[in-house]
Amino acid sequence: MEVEGASPAQKTSPSSILDGVEQQGVAVAKVAGGVRNPQMEFTAAHIETLLLDTRDPSRIKEAEMALNAYEASPGFAGHLLSLCHTGSNEQTMLPAATYFQNLVRKHWSNSTTLPNTEQAAVRAALLQTLFVAPPTVVKQLAEAFRVIAAQDFATNKCWPDLITDIGTGLQNSNMMPGKQDSPISTENALIAVHTLLKPYKYFRNPQLAKEVAPAELEAITQSLLNPLFDIFHLLVGQAVASEAEGAAPHDHILNTLCKCFHHTVQAYMPAALEPRLKGWMESMLRLLEGAAACPVAVAAQLPRGKVHKRCLQICISMVTRHRRKVDGQMQQMCAAAGKLVHATAAVTAASTAERDEAVAGMQGRQMSLSFDLLARMLETGPGCVKTATWRLGASAQRENCHVAPWGLRAGLTSCVELRRNPMSSQSDGAPVVFDARPALPVAVGMTVTAGHRLGLGREGKCCTSLVGFGVHAVSGVLHPQGSA
């Protein structure tokens, strides 16, 4: 797919990525200078033979011992990377990537095994290899990149060109206008952005009462995330147009973009993001509103289901951490979450065949997150109503009462049915106790039992908390029917 109108992150001409990757093993060896364990020099053919042996259970132990002996040899890490790009032996590609990942985990902080001069060459080789790597080894290379980026970029700040290099890779990737033949995969470049953002999904210094976004996160947002909005908006349009099918060719890329945004706002709110925050959230809500039109029912719709799940998680993070930024969108969030619950429950109830395990798991996860979102909105205070309230659909004196969170009143049934307990009294000062039973269709597949109780005082205040379908405890103020 060609993305017209996408804002480029950098304006530089593409280089011969594949040729550069093939030469990285030699470059790393030259940088090292052969000063470490010269007696342990290796040949490319011998390394490939050992990697093939790791696939044989009868020879894996001996092969790993031999490979371990080469770990400190000059150029060994670079040679492993040279075996991970398209065109390499497919039999050695995955073992090489896995061994490189384990090597980075064990020895990246050890300057004896990997000197700083060699680390710089390995860093550059890894990023370029990740850009062009086949799907078989992307997961292993991304994990190695995460370890190195967390240490050298986020902590030690000794990789100053990383953001520029990723931006260049994105601009020259195969989904950009005129770059269809580029060896750089846009999906892989986005995985690099997502991996780079992972350390910032938690507060870097949680002891501080109020921590501002780190300068590195501001730079990533300004140079990488903001320019990606045009691609994101285009893919959202593609997803909305395919609501009836519940799937589109680039749902997995859309999910990666949602992950990038989520990690950016999960803890911090970068100042560089605020001018475009409304546009990002409007697109997220478009996706979430479309989820009810075609809830996950078959395995082919799982990539789209992951997108909707991530949108729910983003809304939860925004409500929990940055509620004032989304005050005007809370009612829309609430309605979308409620519709998704009802649509998913209806699909589950109508299904006669045995459900796929992955599909059932996705349905349950989406419903859990939907209720969690509603609970977080009740906890955090005002949204589209003066107070976060529960409203009774019938008078407290009537036999059957239906309760629905605010925002779900328009065209939706209640989430919980409350039946008056005949053993309870309504004497002065004593609460009226109702047993909570699930109200169809929301109840399908959920965990609420009649044992949950909610006490109502004379003024309608909650005496105890209502456990929302085993997902999250919520409480608030109850108003009889017709009250404001």
C-alpha positions as CSV (number, residue, x, y, z in Angstrom):
1,M,0.0,0.0,0.0
2,E,1.3,3.4,-0.9
3,V,0.7,6.1,1.7
4,E,0.1,9.4,-0.1
5,G,0.4,12.6,1.9
6,A,2.4,11.0,4.8
7,S,4.7,13.4,6.5
8,P,8.3,12.2,6.2
9,A,10.4,12.0,9.3
10,Q,13.6,13.0,7.6
11,K,14.6,14.1,4.1
12,T,17.7,12.1,3.1
13,S,18.3,9.8,0.1
14,P,18.1,6.1,0.7
15,S,21.3,4.1,0.9
16,S,22.1,0.5,-0.1
17,I,20.8,-1.1,3.1
18,L,21.3,-4.7,2.2
19,D,24.9,-4.1,1.0
20,G,25.6,-2.3,4.3
21,V,24.2,-5.1,6.4
22,E,26.2,-7.7,4.5
23,Q,29.4,-5.8,5.3
24,Q,28.6,-5.2,9.0
25,G,30.3,-8.4,10.2
26,V,33.6,-7.4,8.5
27,A,33.3,-3.8,9.8
28,V,32.8,-5.0,13.4
29,A,35.9,-7.2,13.1
30,K,38.0,-4.3,11.8
31,V,36.8,-2.0,14.7
32,A,37.7,-4.6,17.2
33,G,41.2,-4.9,15.8
34,G,41.6,-8.5,16.8
35,V,42.8,-7.6,20.3
36,R,40.6,-10.1,22.1
37,N,41.2,-13.8,22.1
38,P,43.0,-14.0,18.8
39,Q,43.3,-17.7,19.3
40,M,39.5,-18.0,19.0
41,E,39.2,-16.7,15.5
42,F,36.3,-18.2,13.6
43,T,35.3,-18.8,10.1
44,A,31.8,-18.1,8.7
45,A,31.4,-21.7,7.5
46,H,32.2,-23.1,11.0
47,I,29.7,-20.7,12.7
48,E,26.9,-21.7,10.2
49,T,27.6,-25.3,10.9
50,L,27.4,-24.8,14.6
51,L,24.1,-22.9,14.2
52,L,22.7,-25.7,12.2
53,D,23.7,-28.2,14.9
54,T,21.6,-26.3,17.4
55,R,18.6,-27.5,15.6
56,D,19.6,-31.1,16.2
57,P,18.7,-32.2,19.8
58,S,21.5,-34.8,19.8
59,R,24.2,-32.1,19.0
60,I,22.7,-28.9,20.5
61,K,24.7,-29.1,23.7
62,E,28.1,-29.4,22.0
63,A,27.2,-26.7,19.5
64,E,26.2,-24.2,22.2
65,M,29.5,-24.9,24.1
66,A,31.5,-24.2,20.9
67,L,29.5,-21.0,20.2
68,N,30.0,-19.8,23.8
69,A,33.7,-20.0,23.3
70,Y,33.4,-17.6,20.3
71,E,31.4,-14.9,22.2
72,A,34.4,-12.7,23.0
73,S,35.9,-13.1,19.5
74,P,36.2,-9.9,17.5
75,G,33.3,-9.6,15.0
76,F,31.3,-12.5,16.3
77,A,28.2,-10.4,17.1
78,G,28.4,-8.6,13.7
79,H,28.7,-11.9,11.9
80,L,25.5,-13.3,13.6
81,L,23.7,-10.2,12.4
82,S,24.9,-10.7,8.8
83,L,23.1,-14.1,8.9
84,C,19.7,-12.5,9.8
85,H,18.7,-10.6,6.6
86,T,16.8,-11.7,3.6
87,G,18.9,-13.9,1.3
88,S,20.7,-15.7,4.1
89,N,20.4,-19.4,4.7
90,E,16.9,-19.9,6.1
91,Q,18.1,-22.8,8.2
92,T,20.6,-20.6,10.1
93,M,18.6,-17.4,10.2
94,L,16.5,-18.1,13.3
95,P,19.3,-19.7,15.3
96,A,21.6,-16.8,14.5
97,A,19.0,-14.2,15.6
98,T,18.2,-16.2,18.8
99,Y,21.8,-16.5,19.7
100,F,22.4,-12.8,19.0
101,Q,19.5,-11.9,21.3
102,N,20.9,-14.1,24.1
103,L,24.4,-12.6,23.6
104,V,23.1,-9.1,24.0
105,R,21.1,-10.0,27.1
106,K,24.1,-11.6,28.7
107,H,27.0,-9.3,27.7
108,W,25.9,-5.9,26.4
109,S,26.8,-4.2,29.7
110,N,30.1,-6.1,29.8
111,S,32.8,-4.0,28.2
112,T,35.3,-6.9,28.3
113,T,33.2,-9.1,26.1
114,L,31.9,-6.3,23.9
115,P,34.1,-3.2,24.0
116,N,32.5,0.2,23.4
117,T,34.2,0.6,20.0
118,E,32.6,-2.7,18.8
119,Q,29.2,-1.9,20.5
120,A,28.8,1.3,18.3
121,A,29.2,-0.8,15.1
122,V,26.9,-3.5,16.4
123,R,24.2,-0.9,17.2
124,A,24.3,0.4,13.7
125,A,24.2,-3.0,12.2
126,L,21.3,-4.2,14.4
127,L,19.1,-1.2,13.4
128,Q,19.7,-1.7,9.7
129,T,19.2,-5.4,10.0
130,L,15.9,-5.0,11.8
131,F,14.7,-2.7,9.1
132,V,15.1,-5.4,6.4
133,A,14.7,-8.6,8.4
134,P,12.1,-11.2,7.4
135,P,9.2,-11.8,9.8
136,T,10.9,-15.0,11.0
137,V,13.5,-13.2,13.0
138,V,11.9,-9.8,13.7
139,K,10.8,-10.7,17.2
140,Q,14.3,-11.8,18.3
141,L,16.0,-8.7,16.8
142,A,13.4,-6.4,18.3
143,E,14.1,-7.8,21.7
144,A,17.9,-7.3,21.3
145,F,17.2,-3.8,20.1
146,R,15.0,-3.2,23.2
147,V,17.8,-4.2,25.5
148,I,20.4,-2.0,23.8
149,A,18.1,1.0,23.4
150,A,17.0,0.9,27.0
151,Q,20.6,1.0,28.2
152,D,22.4,3.1,25.5
153,F,19.6,5.5,24.6
154,A,17.3,5.9,27.5
155,T,19.8,5.5,30.4
156,N,23.4,6.1,29.2
157,K,22.4,8.5,26.4
158,C,25.2,7.3,24.2
159,W,23.2,6.7,21.0
160,P,22.6,10.2,19.8
161,D,21.8,9.4,16.2
162,L,19.1,6.8,16.9
163,I,16.0,8.9,16.4
164,T,17.5,10.4,13.1
165,D,18.3,6.9,11.8
166,I,14.8,5.5,12.6
167,G,13.3,8.6,10.9
168,T,15.4,8.0,7.9
169,G,14.4,4.4,7.8
170,L,10.7,5.3,8.0
171,Q,10.9,7.8,5.2
172,N,12.6,5.3,2.9
173,S,10.4,2.3,3.8
174,N,8.2,0.5,1.3
175,M,4.8,2.1,2.3
176,M,6.0,5.6,1.5
177,P,5.3,7.3,-1.8
178,G,7.7,6.3,-4.5
179,K,9.4,3.7,-2.2
180,Q,7.5,0.6,-3.1
181,D,10.7,-1.3,-4.1
182,S,12.6,-0.3,-0.9
183,P,14.1,-3.2,1.0
184,I,13.1,-1.5,4.3
185,S,9.8,-2.7,5.7
186,T,7.5,0.0,7.1
187,E,6.2,-2.5,9.6
188,N,9.7,-3.3,10.9
189,A,10.5,0.4,11.2
190,L,7.3,0.9,13.2
191,I,8.3,-2.0,15.4
192,A,11.6,-0.1,16.1
193,V,9.6,3.0,17.1
194,H,7.3,0.8,19.4
195,T,10.3,-0.9,20.9
196,L,12.1,2.4,21.5
197,L,9.1,3.7,23.4
198,K,8.7,0.8,25.8
199,P,10.9,2.1,28.6
200,Y,8.7,5.2,28.8
201,K,5.4,3.4,29.5
202,Y,6.4,3.5,33.2
203,F,7.6,6.5,35.1
204,R,11.4,6.7,35.0
205,N,11.6,8.2,38.5
206,P,8.4,7.1,40.4
207,Q,9.7,8.7,43.7
208,L,8.9,12.2,42.3
209,A,5.5,13.5,43.1
210,K,5.1,15.0,39.6
211,E,7.5,13.9,36.9
212,V,7.6,15.7,33.5
213,A,8.2,13.8,30.3
214,P,11.9,13.0,29.7
215,A,13.6,15.0,26.9
216,E,14.2,11.7,25.0
217,L,10.4,11.0,24.9
218,E,9.7,14.6,23.8
219,A,12.2,14.1,20.9
220,I,10.7,10.7,19.9
221,T,7.2,12.3,19.9
222,Q,8.2,15.3,17.9
223,S,10.4,13.5,15.3
224,L,8.7,10.1,15.0
225,L,5.2,9.9,16.5
226,N,3.7,13.1,15.2
227,P,4.8,12.5,11.6
228,L,3.2,9.1,11.8
229,F,-0.3,10.6,12.4
230,D,-1.0,10.8,8.6
231,I,-0.3,7.1,8.2
232,F,-2.4,6.3,11.2
233,H,-5.3,8.5,10.0
234,L,-5.2,6.8,6.6
235,L,-5.3,3.3,8.1
236,V,-8.2,4.2,10.4
237,G,-10.1,5.2,7.3
238,Q,-9.3,1.9,5.8
239,A,-10.5,0.1,9.0
240,V,-13.8,2.1,9.1
241,A,-14.5,1.3,5.5
242,S,-14.1,-2.4,6.2
243,E,-16.3,-2.6,9.4
244,A,-18.7,-5.1,7.8
245,E,-15.8,-7.6,7.2
246,G,-14.1,-6.9,10.5
247,A,-10.6,-7.1,8.9
248,A,-8.3,-5.2,6.6
249,P,-4.9,-6.0,5.0
250,H,-2.9,-3.6,7.3
251,D,-4.7,-4.2,10.7
252,H,-1.4,-5.4,12.2
253,I,0.4,-2.2,11.2
254,L,-2.5,-0.2,12.7
255,N,-2.2,-2.1,15.9
256,T,1.6,-1.3,16.0
257,L,0.8,2.4,15.6
258,C,-1.8,2.2,18.5
259,K,0.9,0.6,20.6
260,C,3.3,3.4,19.9
261,F,0.7,6.0,20.9
262,H,-0.3,4.0,24.1
263,H,3.3,3.7,25.3
264,T,3.7,7.5,24.8
265,V,0.8,8.4,27.0
266,Q,0.7,5.5,29.4
267,A,2.7,7.4,32.0
268,Y,3.6,10.8,30.6
269,M,1.9,13.5,28.5
270,P,4.7,14.9,26.2
271,A,4.2,18.6,25.4
272,A,5.0,17.8,21.8
273,L,2.0,15.6,21.5
274,E,-0.7,18.0,22.9
275,P,-1.3,20.0,19.7
276,R,-2.2,16.8,17.9
277,L,-3.7,14.9,20.9
278,K,-7.3,15.6,19.9
279,G,-6.8,14.2,16.4
280,W,-5.3,11.0,17.7
281,M,-8.1,10.5,20.2
282,E,-10.8,11.2,17.6
283,S,-9.3,8.5,15.4
284,M,-9.1,6.1,18.3
285,L,-12.8,6.7,19.1
286,R,-13.7,6.2,15.5
287,L,-12.1,2.7,15.7
288,L,-13.8,2.0,19.0
289,E,-17.2,3.0,17.8
290,G,-16.8,0.7,14.8
291,A,-16.0,-2.2,17.1
292,A,-19.7,-2.8,17.9
293,A,-20.6,-3.0,14.2
294,C,-18.6,-6.2,13.8
295,P,-17.3,-7.7,17.1
296,V,-14.8,-10.5,16.9
297,A,-16.5,-13.7,15.9
298,V,-13.9,-15.7,13.9
299,A,-10.1,-16.0,13.9
300,A,-9.7,-13.9,10.8
301,Q,-10.9,-10.9,12.8
302,L,-8.4,-11.2,15.6
303,P,-6.0,-8.6,14.2
304,R,-8.8,-6.0,14.2
305,G,-9.8,-7.2,17.7
306,K,-6.3,-6.4,18.9
307,V,-6.7,-2.9,17.6
308,H,-10.0,-2.4,19.4
309,K,-8.5,-3.9,22.6
310,R,-5.6,-1.5,22.4
311,C,-8.0,1.5,21.8
312,L,-9.7,0.5,25.1
313,Q,-6.4,0.4,26.9
314,I,-5.5,3.8,25.5
315,C,-8.9,5.2,26.7
316,I,-8.3,3.7,30.2
317,S,-4.8,5.3,30.4
318,M,-6.1,8.7,29.2
319,V,-8.9,8.7,31.8
320,T,-6.7,7.5,34.6
321,R,-3.6,9.7,33.9
322,H,-4.8,12.6,31.8
323,R,-8.5,12.9,32.4
324,R,-8.7,16.7,31.9
325,K,-7.3,16.2,28.4
326,V,-10.3,14.0,27.4
327,D,-13.1,15.5,29.4
328,G,-15.1,16.4,26.3
329,Q,-14.8,12.8,24.9
330,M,-15.7,10.8,28.0
331,Q,-19.4,10.3,27.1
332,Q,-18.3,9.1,23.6
333,M,-15.9,6.6,25.2
334,C,-18.6,5.4,27.6
335,A,-21.2,4.9,24.9
336,A,-18.7,3.1,22.6
337,A,-17.5,0.7,25.4
338,G,-21.1,-0.1,26.3
339,K,-22.1,-0.8,22.7
340,L,-19.0,-3.1,22.3
341,V,-20.0,-5.1,25.4
342,H,-23.6,-5.6,24.2
343,A,-22.5,-6.5,20.6
344,T,-19.9,-9.0,21.9
345,A,-22.3,-10.6,24.3
346,A,-24.9,-10.9,21.6
347,V,-22.4,-12.6,19.3
348,T,-21.5,-15.0,22.1
349,A,-25.1,-15.8,22.9
350,A,-26.0,-16.5,19.2
351,S,-23.0,-18.8,18.6
352,T,-24.0,-22.4,18.4
353,A,-20.6,-23.9,17.4
354,E,-17.7,-24.3,19.8
355,R,-15.7,-21.1,20.0
356,D,-12.1,-20.9,19.0
357,E,-10.0,-20.4,22.1
358,A,-8.2,-17.3,20.8
359,V,-11.5,-15.8,19.7
360,A,-13.1,-16.5,23.1
361,G,-10.1,-15.0,24.9
362,M,-10.3,-11.8,22.8
363,Q,-14.0,-11.5,23.5
364,G,-13.5,-11.8,27.2
365,R,-10.6,-9.4,27.2
366,Q,-12.5,-6.7,25.3
367,M,-15.5,-7.0,27.7
368,S,-13.2,-6.8,30.7
369,L,-11.5,-3.7,29.4
370,S,-14.9,-2.1,28.6
371,F,-16.1,-2.5,32.1
372,D,-12.7,-1.4,33.4
373,L,-13.0,1.8,31.3
374,L,-16.5,2.5,32.7
375,A,-15.2,1.9,36.3
376,R,-12.3,4.3,35.8
377,M,-14.6,7.0,34.5
378,L,-16.8,6.6,37.6
379,E,-13.7,6.8,39.8
380,T,-12.1,9.9,38.3
381,G,-15.0,12.3,38.8
382,P,-16.9,14.6,36.4
383,G,-17.2,13.8,32.8
384,C,-20.4,14.6,30.8
385,V,-22.4,14.6,34.1
386,K,-21.9,16.8,37.1
387,T,-20.9,13.8,39.3
388,A,-20.0,10.2,38.4
389,T,-23.3,8.6,39.2
390,W,-25.3,5.5,38.8
391,R,-28.9,6.1,37.9
392,L,-31.9,3.9,38.7
393,G,-34.2,3.1,35.9
394,A,-37.0,2.5,38.4
395,S,-37.9,3.8,41.9
396,A,-36.1,2.2,44.8
397,Q,-39.4,1.1,46.2
398,R,-40.3,-1.0,43.2
399,E,-39.6,-4.8,43.0
400,N,-37.2,-4.7,40.1
401,C,-34.6,-2.1,39.5
402,H,-32.2,-1.6,36.6
403,V,-29.0,0.3,37.0
404,A,-26.8,1.6,34.2
405,P,-23.7,3.8,34.3
406,W,-24.1,7.4,33.1
407,G,-23.7,7.7,29.3
408,L,-25.3,4.3,28.7
409,R,-28.9,5.6,29.0
410,A,-29.4,6.4,25.3
411,G,-30.7,3.3,23.5
412,L,-28.9,0.8,25.7
413,T,-30.2,-1.8,28.3
414,S,-28.8,-1.9,31.8
415,C,-25.6,-3.5,32.8
416,V,-26.8,-4.9,36.1
417,E,-30.2,-6.0,37.3
418,L,-30.9,-5.4,41.0
419,R,-33.7,-7.4,42.6
420,R,-35.0,-6.2,45.9
421,N,-34.1,-8.6,48.7
422,P,-37.4,-9.5,50.5
423,M,-35.4,-9.9,53.8
424,S,-34.3,-6.3,53.8
425,S,-36.2,-3.5,55.5
426,Q,-36.6,0.2,54.8
427,S,-36.8,1.5,58.3
428,D,-35.3,4.9,59.1
429,G,-31.5,4.9,58.6
430,A,-31.5,1.3,57.4
431,P,-30.3,0.7,53.8
432,V,-32.4,-1.1,51.2
433,V,-30.4,-4.1,50.1
434,F,-30.7,-5.4,46.5
435,D,-29.1,-8.6,45.2
436,A,-27.2,-8.0,42.0
437,R,-28.0,-10.3,39.1
438,P,-26.7,-9.9,35.6
439,A,-29.1,-8.4,33.0
440,L,-29.0,-10.0,29.6
441,P,-27.4,-9.7,27.2
442,V,-24.4,-8.4,29.1
443,A,-24.4,-11.4,31.4
444,V,-23.3,-13.9,28.8
445,G,-20.0,-15.3,29.8
446,M,-19.5,-13.0,32.7
447,T,-18.8,-13.8,36.4
448,V,-21.3,-11.9,38.5
449,T,-23.4,-14.0,40.8
450,A,-26.4,-13.2,42.9
451,G,-24.1,-13.0,45.9
452,H,-23.0,-9.5,45.1
453,R,-24.8,-6.9,47.0
454,L,-25.3,-3.2,46.9
455,G,-26.7,-1.2,49.8
456,L,-28.8,1.9,49.2
457,G,-29.1,4.5,51.9
458,R,-32.2,6.7,52.4
459,E,-30.5,9.5,50.4
460,G,-29.4,7.1,47.6
461,K,-25.8,6.8,48.6
462,C,-23.9,3.6,48.2
463,C,-23.2,1.8,51.4
464,T,-21.0,-0.8,49.8
465,S,-19.3,-1.2,46.4
466,L,-20.7,-3.1,43.5
467,V,-18.2,-5.4,41.8
468,G,-18.7,-4.9,38.1
469,F,-18.8,-8.4,36.7
470,G,-15.7,-9.4,38.6
471,V,-13.7,-6.8,36.7
472,H,-13.5,-3.7,38.8
473,A,-15.0,-2.3,42.0
474,V,-17.1,0.8,41.3
475,S,-19.3,2.9,43.5
476,G,-21.1,6.2,43.3
477,V,-24.4,8.0,44.0
478,L,-27.8,6.5,43.1
479,H,-30.7,8.7,42.1
480,P,-34.3,7.5,41.7
481,Q,-36.0,7.6,38.4
482,G,-36.7,11.1,37.1
483,S,-34.1,12.9,39.3
484,A,-31.6,15.2,37.7
